[in-house]
């Protein structure tokens, strides 16, 4: 899924960056970046809606067997949430 980023390049990045892939292995770096958020909660809500709208697999177990997601805290410089 290329070109799915919803980033507004005219404003500074928010604190939390969501990286996501629907294949087992990451594409690499910013290719996996989806969107920035002010809170981890907002990122998780957006991710849940995104996955539901872009179903590829039959069951929930299959959906997350191959999909992955990380939320990176730009201030702390570390991953603060993984799926």
TORNUFI-117251 format. One record per residue: residue in one letter; x, y, z of N, C-alpha, C, O, CB in turn. Coordinates in pm, 1 decimal. Glycine has a CB too. Example, Ala and Ser with C-alpha at 12.3 -4.5 7.8 and 13.67 -1.06 7.14 Angstrom:
 rest       nu       nv       nw      cau      cav      caw       cu       cv       cw       ou       ov       ow      cbu      cbv      cbw
    A   1319.0   -569.0    780.0   1230.0   -450.0    780.0   1320.0   -330.0    780.0   1423.6   -331.9    846.5   1130.8   -447.3    904.6
    S   1285.0   -225.0    708.0   1367.0   -106.0    714.0   1290.0      3.0    787.0   1340.9    113.8    803.9   1408.4    -59.8    572.5
REM end
This chain:
 rest       nu       nv       nw      cau      cav      caw       cu       cv       cw       ou       ov       ow      cbu      cbv      cbw
    X     83.5   -117.5      0.0      0.0      0.0      0.0     87.9    123.8      0.0    122.4    175.2    106.4    -95.0     -0.2    120.4
    X    122.8    169.9   -111.8    206.2    289.0   -120.4    117.8    413.1   -120.5     -0.2    407.5   -155.2    295.2    285.1   -247.0
    X    177.4    525.2    -80.9    110.5    655.1    -83.3    -14.3    661.4      4.4   -110.9    729.2    -30.7     73.4    689.3   -224.1
    X    -13.5    592.3    117.2   -127.6    598.2    208.6   -102.2    694.3    323.6   -187.8    708.9    410.9   -158.8    459.7    263.0
    X     12.6    759.9    326.0     45.3    851.1    434.7    -45.1    973.4    430.1    -74.3   1027.7    323.5    192.8    893.2    427.6
    X    -87.8   1014.5    546.0   -177.0   1129.0    555.8   -107.1   1246.2    623.2   -171.3   1326.6    690.9   -303.8   1091.6    632.5
    X     21.3   1255.8    605.4    101.3   1357.0    672.7     88.6   1491.9    603.8     98.7   1501.3    481.4    247.0   1314.5    677.8
    X     66.6   1595.1    682.3     65.0   1731.9    632.2    206.5   1787.1    647.8    248.5   1819.4    758.9    -41.1   1820.9    708.8
    X    279.3   1797.9    538.4    419.1   1838.9    543.2    436.1   1986.5    573.7    549.4   2033.5    584.3    486.1   1806.7    413.2
    X    326.3   2061.9    588.3    336.4   2204.1    618.9    341.8   2231.2    768.5    362.9   2345.5    808.9    220.0   2278.0    558.3
    X    323.3   2128.6    852.2    327.8   2148.0    996.6    430.4   2052.9   1058.3    464.2   1951.2    997.7    187.9   2125.7   1059.4
    X    480.4   2084.9   1178.4    575.5   1995.3   1245.4    509.6   1862.2   1280.0    387.9   1854.4   1296.5    631.2   2061.2   1372.8
    X    590.3   1759.0   1290.8    538.2   1628.5   1329.2    483.1   1631.6   1471.4    535.8   1700.6   1558.7    647.3   1521.7   1317.0
    X    376.8   1556.1   1492.5    325.0   1536.9   1628.0    417.7   1441.3   1702.2    509.8   1384.5   1643.6    178.3   1482.0   1625.6
    X    392.6   1424.7   1829.9    482.4   1346.8   1915.3    488.8   1198.5   1878.7    596.4   1138.7   1882.6    439.6   1360.4   2058.2
    X    375.0   1138.7   1843.2    369.1    994.2   1820.8    357.9    962.5   1672.3    271.0   1015.1   1602.7    250.9    932.9   1896.7
    X    446.2    876.4   1625.2    449.8    837.9   1484.6    405.9    692.8   1471.8    458.1    605.2   1540.8    591.6    858.4   1424.4
    X    310.9    667.7   1384.2    259.5    531.6   1363.5    324.7    470.5   1240.7    318.1    525.3   1130.7    105.1    531.9   1348.3
    X    387.9    355.1   1262.2    445.2    275.8   1154.3    364.6    146.8   1146.6    330.0     88.0   1249.0    599.0    247.3   1177.6
    X    335.0    103.1   1024.2    244.5    -10.7   1008.3    276.4    -84.5    879.1    318.3    -24.9    779.9     97.0     35.7   1009.0
    X    255.4   -216.3    882.8    268.5   -297.1    761.7    169.0   -410.8    762.0    131.4   -461.6    867.7    410.1   -351.8    748.3
    X    125.9   -450.9    642.5     30.9   -562.0    633.3     97.6   -690.4    584.8     30.4   -789.8    557.3    -83.8   -525.2    539.9
    X    229.2   -687.2    574.6    308.6   -806.5    545.9    393.5   -832.4    670.2    414.2   -742.0    751.1    398.5   -788.7    415.3
    X    441.5   -952.8    685.2    514.7   -988.4    806.3    637.7   -900.9    827.3    667.2   -860.9    940.0    556.0  -1133.8    800.8
    X    709.7   -871.0    719.0    833.3   -793.9    732.2    810.6   -647.4    694.9    737.2   -618.5    600.4    943.8   -854.5    644.0
    X    872.4   -555.5    767.7    861.3   -413.0    734.4    920.7   -383.5    596.8   1009.5   -454.9    550.2    931.4   -327.5    841.1
    X    871.3   -278.2    532.4    928.0   -233.5    404.0   1057.8   -158.9    428.9   1150.1   -163.0    347.5    827.6   -143.1    326.9
    X   1063.7    -91.2    541.6   1186.7    -22.1    577.6   1166.3    125.4    602.0   1123.2    199.7    513.8   1288.7    -40.9    470.8
    X   1197.9    166.8    723.6   1198.7    308.8    757.5   1068.8    381.9    729.2    960.2    335.7    764.5   1307.2    375.4    684.2
    X   1082.1    496.0    665.4    966.9    582.9    642.2    868.3    524.7    541.8    756.9    575.7    530.2   1013.4    717.7    594.3
    X    904.8    421.1    469.7    808.5    354.5    380.7    693.1    294.9    460.8    584.0    275.7    407.2    878.3    244.1    298.1
    X    716.0    265.9    587.7    612.9    207.9    674.2    540.3    313.0    758.4    448.1    279.0    832.5    675.1    104.3    765.5
    X    579.7    437.9    748.3    516.6    544.9    824.1    378.0    574.1    767.7    360.6    586.1    646.4    603.7    672.0    822.0
    X    278.8    585.5    857.5    141.9    613.1    813.9     94.5    752.3    851.9     43.2    825.5    767.3     48.3    511.3    872.1
    X    111.2    789.8    979.2     51.3    915.4   1024.6    110.9    953.3   1159.9    161.2    867.5   1232.4   -104.0    903.3   1034.0
    X    104.9   1080.8   1193.3    150.5   1126.5   1324.9     29.6   1166.3   1409.3    -74.1   1206.1   1356.2    249.9   1246.0   1311.4
    X     44.2   1155.2   1542.1    -66.4   1177.7   1635.5    -17.3   1250.4   1759.6    101.5   1248.6   1791.8   -132.5   1044.4   1674.8
    X   -110.8   1314.3   1828.5    -78.6   1381.5   1954.4    -79.2   1285.4   2072.8    -13.6   1311.4   2173.7   -176.9   1494.2   1979.7
    X   -153.0   1173.9   2061.5   -159.2   1075.0   2170.3   -149.4    933.8   2112.9   -181.5    909.8   1996.5   -290.7   1091.0   2252.4
    X   -104.2    841.1   2197.5   -100.8    700.8   2154.1   -242.9    649.3   2135.1   -268.2    567.7   2046.5    -24.6    612.7   2256.9
    X   -335.3    696.4   2217.8   -474.0    652.3   2206.8   -532.0    686.4   2070.0   -599.2    603.6   2008.5   -558.6    715.7   2317.0
    X   -506.4    807.9   2022.5   -553.9    847.9   1889.8   -493.3    759.9   1780.8   -561.0    723.5   1684.6   -520.2    995.2   1863.2
    X   -365.7    726.2   1796.4   -298.7    641.2   1698.1   -360.4    501.6   1694.5   -381.5    445.7   1586.9   -149.2    631.6   1729.3
    X   -389.3    445.7   1811.2   -447.2    311.1   1817.9   -588.1    310.3   1760.1   -625.2    216.7   1689.4   -449.3    260.0   1963.2
    X   -666.1    412.0   1788.8   -801.8    421.9   1733.0   -795.0    430.5   1580.5   -868.2    360.3   1510.7   -876.7    545.7   1790.9
    X   -707.0    516.6   1529.0   -692.6    530.3   1384.2   -650.0    398.5   1321.6   -703.0    358.7   1217.9   -591.2    640.0   1350.3
    X   -553.1    329.8   1384.9   -503.9    202.2   1333.4   -615.2     98.5   1329.3   -629.1     26.4   1230.4   -387.7    151.1   1418.9
    X   -694.4     90.2   1435.6   -805.4     -5.3   1439.8   -902.7     19.6   1324.9   -945.7    -74.6   1258.5   -879.2      3.6   1574.5
    X   -936.9    144.0   1301.5  -1027.9    178.5   1191.8   -964.9    149.5   1055.8  -1032.7    102.6    964.4  -1067.9    326.2   1200.2
    X   -836.4    177.2   1042.5   -764.8    152.1    917.4   -762.8      3.3    883.8   -787.6    -35.6    769.7   -621.6    205.8    926.1
    X   -733.1    -79.8    984.3   -727.2   -224.5    962.0   -865.7   -278.0    924.9   -878.1   -359.3    833.2   -673.4   -297.0   1088.1
    X   -969.6   -233.0    995.4  -1105.3   -277.4    963.7  -1145.1   -238.7    821.5  -1213.5   -315.2    753.5  -1204.9   -218.5   1063.3
    X  -1103.3   -121.9    776.5  -1139.3    -73.9    643.0  -1055.5   -139.5    532.0  -1092.6   -135.0    414.7  -1123.0     77.3    636.9
    X   -944.1   -199.5    569.7   -852.9   -259.1    471.2   -828.5   -406.5    499.4   -714.3   -452.5    500.0   -720.1   -184.3    469.9
    X   -936.1   -479.8    522.6   -922.8   -622.2    553.6   -860.4   -696.7    435.6   -899.2   -677.8    320.4  -1060.3   -683.1    588.9
    X   -763.5   -781.1    467.2   -700.4   -863.9    364.8   -722.5  -1011.8    397.5   -736.5  -1095.3    308.1   -548.6   -832.1    354.0
    X   -725.3  -1042.0    526.2   -731.9  -1180.2    570.1   -871.6  -1214.1    620.3   -952.9  -1125.1    645.3   -628.3  -1206.6    679.0
    X   -898.5  -1343.3    634.8  -1033.1  -1390.1    668.7  -1065.8  -1371.5    816.9  -1174.1  -1323.6    850.7  -1047.8  -1536.5    631.4
    X   -974.7  -1408.4    904.3  -1002.9  -1402.9   1047.4   -918.0  -1296.2   1116.2   -818.0  -1249.6   1061.6   -978.2  -1539.6   1111.7
    X   -959.4  -1258.8   1236.2   -883.4  -1160.9   1315.4   -745.0  -1215.9   1345.9   -646.5  -1142.3   1341.8   -957.7  -1125.8   1447.2
    X   -737.0  -1345.4   1376.5   -607.2  -1406.7   1405.6   -513.4  -1393.9   1285.5   -395.3  -1363.2   1301.7   -624.9  -1555.2   1444.0
    X   -566.2  -1417.5   1164.9   -484.0  -1403.0   1044.8   -445.1  -1258.0   1021.2   -332.9  -1229.0    979.6   -557.7  -1457.3    923.3
    X   -538.6  -1166.5   1047.9   -510.0  -1024.6   1027.6   -382.6   -984.3   1099.9   -295.4   -920.0   1041.4   -627.1   -938.7   1075.7
    X   -371.3  -1021.7   1226.6   -255.9   -977.6   1304.5   -142.8  -1079.6   1308.1    -40.7  -1056.0   1372.8   -298.8   -946.3   1444.3
    X   -159.3  -1191.9   1240.2    -47.4  -1285.7   1227.4     58.7  -1225.3   1134.9    178.6  -1243.0   1156.2    -96.2  -1424.0   1172.6
    X     12.9  -1154.3   1032.7    104.1  -1099.2    933.4    120.6   -947.7    944.1    223.6   -893.7    903.6     55.9  -1134.5    796.1
    X     21.2   -879.6    997.8     30.0   -733.9   1013.2    112.5   -700.5   1137.0    127.2   -782.9   1227.3   -111.6   -670.3   1023.4
    X    164.9   -581.6   1139.8    240.9   -535.0   1256.0    225.2   -383.5   1265.1    192.2   -317.7   1166.4    392.6   -575.9   1245.8
    X    249.0   -329.2   1383.0    241.9   -184.4   1402.1    331.0   -143.5   1519.3    345.1   -216.5   1617.4     95.4   -139.0   1426.4
    X    390.4    -25.6   1506.6    469.7     35.0   1613.4    428.2    180.4   1627.4    400.4    247.7   1528.2    622.8     23.1   1584.7
    X    424.3    228.2   1750.1    407.5    370.9   1775.1    537.8    418.6   1837.6    582.1    368.2   1940.8    282.4    401.0   1868.7
    X    597.4    516.5   1772.4    725.3    571.1   1814.7    702.5    707.1   1879.4    637.0    794.0   1821.9    823.1    582.4   1695.1
    X    757.0    724.7   1999.0    747.8    851.8   2070.4    867.5    937.7   2028.5    982.0    908.5   2063.1    744.8    830.0   2226.9
    X    838.6   1043.0   1954.0    943.1   1129.8   1899.8   1020.0   1202.1   2010.2   1137.4   1234.0   1991.7    882.3   1231.5   1804.2
    X    956.9   1228.5   2124.0   1023.7   1297.7   2235.3   1116.0   1204.4   2312.9   1229.1   1240.5   2345.6    919.9   1357.8   2330.1
    X   1066.4   1083.1   2342.4   1147.5    987.3   2418.5   1244.8    910.0   2328.9   1336.8    844.3   2377.7   1056.6    889.1   2492.2
    X   1223.3    918.9   2197.9   1307.3    849.1   2100.3   1305.7    697.8   2119.9   1409.9    632.3   2121.2   1449.9    899.9   2109.1
    X   1182.8    643.3   2135.4   1172.5    498.5   2148.6   1031.5    451.8   2109.6    936.7    530.3   2107.0   1206.3    454.7   2293.2
    X   1021.0    324.1   2079.9    891.3    263.3   2049.6    817.9    246.6   2181.0    870.7    189.3   2276.2    906.8    125.5   1974.7
    X    694.8    297.5   2185.4    616.6    291.0   2310.1    498.0    195.7   2300.5    431.8    169.3   2400.8    566.7    429.4   2347.1
    X    470.4    143.8   2180.4    358.9     49.7   2162.7    388.1    -38.2   2041.6    434.3      9.7   1938.0    222.5    125.4   2145.0
    X    360.3   -167.9   2056.6    380.7   -263.6   1947.8    261.4   -354.5   1935.4    195.8   -387.0   2034.4    507.3   -345.9   1970.1
    X    233.7   -394.8   1815.0    134.2   -500.8   1791.6    193.0   -591.8   1687.4    129.9   -690.1   1648.6     -6.0   -443.4   1745.5
REM end
